[in-house]
């Protein structure tokens, strides 16, 4: 029988700090309903606590909403404005896990995501990339996670209709997360 921890070679219980230099938080939305726009957040932090059993683990993370970068300064300024993320009033987004579960062959981290002061339950589909030593003598763990949210659920409900039946920005937002974390030496 394979358990969530035996399926991960080198699994270690402990507290891990997210390494923002080797991690990425990005998103994709449909634009004009004909193409996709991608962006990322440059400033974020977090902690992962792996339990003796993987399902006893937890995650907390925060994102600096003003660090959004889509590669277009004008668009980024508009996204930071009250029309979208209102970063003056809501500078930080947060994720706090409420549980970790194994669903068939998949690992899911359930949690509470807060954007613009609105908190909603969000499941993250997670893949553990591996655990291993780093060049400095420490230990690292890698994760990939993804989910899709509806921006309207978080008060990002700007409506910019197009002629016909489309909108400028899709309601659905795909989120992709690549995390590398360092085991805290205690």
BAMARVO-490647 format. One line per 8 residues: their letters; for each residue x negated, y negated, z negated of C-alpha. Coordinates in steps of 0.05 Angstrom, whole numbers, padded with zeros to 5 digits. Example, Ala and Ser with C-alpha at 12.3 -4.5 7.8 and 13.67 -1.06 7.14 Angstrom:
// residues 2
AS) -00246,00090,-00156 ~ -00273,00021,-00143
//
This chain:
// residues 186
XXXXXXXX) 00000,00000,00000 ~ -00027,-00069,00019 ~ -00013,-00127,-00027 ~ -00020,-00201,-00013 ~ -00088,-00203,-00048 ~ -00118,-00139,-00021 ~ -00103,-00161,00050 ~ -00151,-00220,00041
XXXXXXXX) -00224,-00197,00037 ~ -00262,-00233,-00018 ~ -00199,-00261,-00051 ~ -00216,-00301,-00114 ~ -00171,-00332,-00166 ~ -00191,-00404,-00182 ~ -00181,-00478,-00169 ~ -00200,-00503,-00100
XXXXXXXX) -00208,-00576,-00078 ~ -00187,-00593,-00007 ~ -00246,-00616,00035 ~ -00218,-00674,00077 ~ -00280,-00675,00122 ~ -00265,-00604,00145 ~ -00189,-00607,00143 ~ -00135,-00637,00186
XXXXXXXX) -00062,-00657,00178 ~ -00028,-00670,00244 ~ 00041,-00675,00276 ~ 00074,-00671,00343 ~ 00140,-00703,00366 ~ 00175,-00706,00433 ~ 00173,-00775,00466 ~ 00225,-00797,00516
XXXXXXXX) 00245,-00723,00514 ~ 00195,-00710,00570 ~ 00127,-00707,00535 ~ 00095,-00698,00467 ~ 00058,-00748,00424 ~ 00008,-00723,00373 ~ -00020,-00757,00312 ~ -00057,-00743,00249
XXXXXXXX) -00069,-00770,00180 ~ -00141,-00789,00163 ~ -00134,-00795,00087 ~ -00107,-00739,00044 ~ -00126,-00699,-00017 ~ -00103,-00638,-00054 ~ -00114,-00578,-00098 ~ -00100,-00505,-00089
XXXXXXXX) -00097,-00458,-00149 ~ -00101,-00385,-00129 ~ -00073,-00339,-00182 ~ -00094,-00268,-00199 ~ -00042,-00248,-00148 ~ -00031,-00293,-00088 ~ 00043,-00302,-00104 ~ 00021,-00335,-00169
XXXXXXXX) -00014,-00391,-00132 ~ 00004,-00465,-00125 ~ -00012,-00525,-00081 ~ -00008,-00600,-00093 ~ -00027,-00651,-00040 ~ -00018,-00724,-00023 ~ -00024,-00762,00042 ~ -00039,-00836,00052
XXXXXXXX) 00018,-00854,00100 ~ -00021,-00915,00126 ~ -00076,-00870,00151 ~ -00033,-00848,00210 ~ -00070,-00846,00276 ~ -00038,-00830,00343 ~ -00095,-00860,00383 ~ -00054,-00922,00399
XXXXXXXX) -00061,-00981,00352 ~ 00004,-01015,00372 ~ 00044,-00951,00362 ~ 00008,-00938,00295 ~ 00027,-01007,00270 ~ 00099,-00995,00290 ~ 00099,-00927,00254 ~ 00072,-00961,00191
XXXXXXXX) 00128,-01013,00193 ~ 00196,-01011,00158 ~ 00225,-00984,00224 ~ 00191,-00917,00210 ~ 00148,-00901,00149 ~ 00150,-00968,00111 ~ 00081,-00956,00082 ~ 00083,-01021,00042
XXXXXXXX) 00140,-00991,-00001 ~ 00121,-00918,00007 ~ 00046,-00913,00013 ~ 00039,-00840,-00008 ~ 00072,-00776,00015 ~ 00068,-00714,-00030 ~ 00075,-00639,-00027 ~ 00083,-00595,-00088
XXXXXXXX) 00092,-00520,-00081 ~ 00149,-00486,-00117 ~ 00129,-00415,-00099 ~ 00088,-00369,-00055 ~ 00120,-00308,-00024 ~ 00103,-00253,00024 ~ 00156,-00245,00079 ~ 00139,-00182,00118
XXXXXXXX) 00070,-00195,00146 ~ 00076,-00270,00135 ~ 00055,-00314,00077 ~ 00102,-00371,00060 ~ 00089,-00429,00012 ~ 00155,-00460,-00009 ~ 00151,-00531,-00034 ~ 00179,-00600,-00043
XXXXXXXX) 00157,-00652,00009 ~ 00167,-00726,-00008 ~ 00167,-00778,00048 ~ 00193,-00849,00038 ~ 00217,-00831,-00032 ~ 00261,-00774,-00006 ~ 00245,-00703,-00029 ~ 00266,-00641,00010
XXXXXXXX) 00250,-00567,00006 ~ 00202,-00546,00061 ~ 00173,-00477,00075 ~ 00102,-00474,00102 ~ 00082,-00413,00144 ~ 00011,-00399,00122 ~ -00046,-00359,00150 ~ -00109,-00348,00108
XXXXXXXX) -00170,-00356,00153 ~ -00218,-00326,00103 ~ -00261,-00336,00042 ~ -00336,-00341,00043 ~ -00400,-00375,00020 ~ -00420,-00444,00045 ~ -00490,-00471,00058 ~ -00493,-00505,-00009
XXXXXXXX) -00482,-00442,-00050 ~ -00408,-00454,-00061 ~ -00348,-00415,-00039 ~ -00297,-00438,00013 ~ -00228,-00416,00034 ~ -00192,-00434,00099 ~ -00118,-00438,00113 ~ -00074,-00456,00172
XXXXXXXX) -00002,-00477,00157 ~ 00056,-00502,00198 ~ 00128,-00523,00192 ~ 00180,-00564,00228 ~ 00220,-00619,00193 ~ 00277,-00664,00214 ~ 00253,-00736,00205 ~ 00324,-00759,00190
XXXXXXXX) 00324,-00716,00127 ~ 00270,-00763,00100 ~ 00301,-00829,00118 ~ 00260,-00837,00182 ~ 00324,-00845,00220 ~ 00311,-00899,00271 ~ 00356,-00890,00331 ~ 00329,-00913,00397
XXXXXXXX) 00375,-00882,00450 ~ 00357,-00875,00522 ~ 00404,-00883,00580 ~ 00437,-00816,00587 ~ 00434,-00767,00530 ~ 00363,-00772,00503 ~ 00327,-00811,00449 ~ 00258,-00843,00449
XXXXXXXX) 00232,-00800,00392 ~ 00257,-00730,00376 ~ 00288,-00714,00308 ~ 00245,-00652,00300 ~ 00172,-00661,00279 ~ 00123,-00604,00282 ~ 00070,-00606,00228 ~ 00004,-00569,00233
XXXXXXXX) -00046,-00565,00176 ~ -00117,-00538,00177 ~ -00147,-00535,00107 ~ -00216,-00518,00083 ~ -00223,-00520,00007 ~ -00282,-00512,-00040 ~ -00279,-00469,-00103 ~ -00287,-00514,-00163
XX) -00345,-00493,-00207 ~ -00319,-00492,-00278
//
